[in-house]
Amino acid sequence: MNPRPTFALRRLNAALLIALTSASAAHAQTTLQEVVVTANRQEQKSFDAPASIQAVGQDAIEAAGPRVNLSEVMTRVPGITVLNRQNYAQDLQLSIRGSGSRSPFGIRGARLIVDGIPATMPDGQGQASTISLPSAQRIEVLRGPLAQLYGNSAGGVVQVFTADGPAKPEVRFSVDAGSEQLRRYGLQAAGQSGSLNYVIDHSDFSTDGWRTNSAAKRQHTNAKLRWTASEQTKFTLVANAFDQPESGDPLGLTREQFQANPRQAVANATLYKAGKDVSQNQIGLVAEHKLDDRSELSARVYAGERDLDNRLSIPLVAQASPTAAGGVVQLDRRYSGTGLRYARRIAAGEGEVRLSAGLDLERMSEHRRGFINNLGEQGELKRDEDDSVDSTGVYTQADWVINEGWSAVAGLRANRVNFRVNDFFVRPGNPDDSGRTSFNATNPVIGLTRHLSPDTNVYANIGKGFETPTLTEIAYTADGSGPNLNLNSARSTHAELGLKTKLGEGQRLDAALFHIGTTDEIVVASSSGGRTVYTNAGKTSRSGIELAHSAQWSPEWRTHLAFSTLNARFDQAFASSSGATVAKGNRIPGTMNRTLFGEVAWQPRAWPGFTAALEAVHRGSMVVDDVNSDRTDAATLFNLRLGWEQKLGAWKLKEYVRVDNLADKATVGSVIANDGNRRFFEPAPGRQWGVGVTVGYAF
């Protein structure tokens, strides 16, 4: 007997991604329908995917705000925290199950992928700012052991998919406005012309910033062109151009500064004109070909460049040291990669096995220079080097539908990551610091799913993962100059038990228990004078519960709930950056012990096209350093949004109004873990308003 199609597991290539349709979707009747999604261009029924994975769709993204930051919408997904630092010079703080919480800027510990092209570099450092939300169709978040098949720093995976163009060509113009002179103007052209599908989107964003010295400007163009050459073959070209010519850095605040005036910037932020300007351009090509009814081949190739000029607020006396790298960082980066994957379905007894194997090659090289920051003006050269990282990953996976009651998955990935530093700045007191190091890991994953009924699945997975230090984290040693090539990669074991069930008509519940044990956790050893030194801290553990529930109670009422707990601890004592002993059992800084998102949405039949929703966002506390010397307070915020939609012939209009933090609470938005000046706190704004209008015309 062949298994029912409902249980026909599609390939999970390096991760499984499912979609739990957002409760904020404008079309209430489809809110809880299962959605077929893609994981590296392979389809998978969401209910059968043996992994913790949820998605937010285009309607939820549009309703969440001006579509500038991932933090607007990701509160509705359990297991991930995306915190807005109110600092466009340092990007968002993204953490999945506590992985990546140590990052003072950028994204670490999680893999970012946009339209099949990695947005995470081979050393594990990623950027969320280059993701184009106005053209995104959905964002998917994978947690758990199966994420480890993505390789280095895959504590979790965030995939963003650009929407396809509609059957009829259309043009859309959008305007968003909000507090602190926030403005975003967008123009999009999309459609189908013969065998070519296209989406071209451009956004222009600016804000004065909520805090002093936090103004920012950004232009972003994203394009996706898909050509269906035949029934068997299609090609997708993706191109992305990002320019952020202005972004001030207000720095973190001490507790006393936060309590006195959370909108202030540290004096050195304005004295040294702290901030950055950055541009990034990228192009990629994805090819998919069906060899026959049972096998397929896919390949990708991409290349990009990133140029950065970063002004740091390092005191002149600290910059004068012979081994100091200066207070102005100039970075010219080039990166590229290729990927190849083969998959084949094979009949096996009552079921079917889907075998797949692939190869990923990634490389980045950068010319990094440092100069004296002479009160905002570029001074003498203090650092000059070429850095490079290349990564090779080979993986294989088997997905076996055993019968109607059981299915299994097993995978293995082998990775090698090579770092190299060529130092050209050789002076008295600053020797040649060139060097190289390599990291290797072979990580297995295995899982089993019990299909108790068409409405209930239970699964269990276990797997191993690893995380190398980034180029930034090997930049300094505790004594003297040169890169810290003695840092080890962190090794982890991930275990997960999950349940997916349809509780009744229009209801869906996903639940997961997880535990992560890590050895050689990468932590801050010292941070002062612009030099942050990292070390390995022995064993840590992270465990928790994640719940996601969506319900359509009636044609007019629906709810969505996302709840997470996280117990992230050091399992071994070690010496902290201040010289004190970090006790066994201390919490890992930057990790949030619990989060909750709840939403009640109303869509009255008497007012077609109108939606109102009340959101509740609860965030637990975060400790600020390894010794747990301080922590943020837990807070619960309420948001209100109203939306309208009209269709007048070929014209389509959408409007929204949002008020966030209705009670105008003073809260901490994120923390800078282990900051040497005790400026841990990055304040969140009080009450904020936003409005938006989108006008579309279909030809």
Secondary structure, DSSP 8 states (H G I E B T S, - for coil): ----GGG-----SSS---B---TT-S-GGGTTS-BEEESSS-EEEGGG--SEEEEEEHHHHHHTSSS--GGGTGGGSTTEEEE--S-TTT--EEEETTBTTT-SSSEESSEEEETTEE-B-TTSEE-STT--STTEEEEEEEESGGGGGG-TT-SEEEEEEE----SS-EEEEEEEEETTTEEEEEEEEEEEETTEEEEEEEEEEEE--SSTT--EEEEEEEEEEEEE-SSSEEEEEEEEEEEEEEEB----B-HHHHHH-TT---HHHHHTT-EEEEEEEEEEEEEEEE-SSSEEEEEEEEEEEEEEEEE----HHHHTSTT---SEEEEEEEEEEEEEEEEEEEEETTEEEEEEEEEEEEEEEEEEEEEEEETTEEEEEEEEEEEEEEEEEEEEEEEEE-SSSEEEEEEEEEEEEEEEEEE---BTTB----EEEEEEEEEEEEEEEEEEETTEEEEEEEEEEEE---TTTTS--SSSSS--TT---EEEEEEEEEEEEEEETTEEEEEEEEEEEEES-EEEEEEETTEEEEEE--EEEEEEEEEEEEEE-SSSEEEEEEEEE-EEEESS-EE-TTS-EE-TT-B-TT--SEEEEEEEEE--TTSTT-EEEEEEEEE---B-STT---B---EEEEEEEEEEEEEETTEEEEEEEEEESTT---EEEEE-TT-TTS--EEEE-SSEEEEEEEEEEE-
